């Protein structure tokens, strides 16, 4: 009887750990967060693909231009 209770409690803890892990945002497969850092869920978004515009100096005209 005692072993059944221990197994039941362990199963409950494991299911809670798995359930909370699924709700977290996925990590990047290559770029890992710093140890001890916490993801700010209100400021973070996960995209499968996205492009960004960068402003760089164009030496031919001497002005800033956008690059994708």
Secondary structure, DSSP 8 states (H G I E B T S, - for coil): -HHHHHHHHHHHHHHHHHHHHHHS----SS----TT----TTT----SS----EEEEETTTTEEEEE-
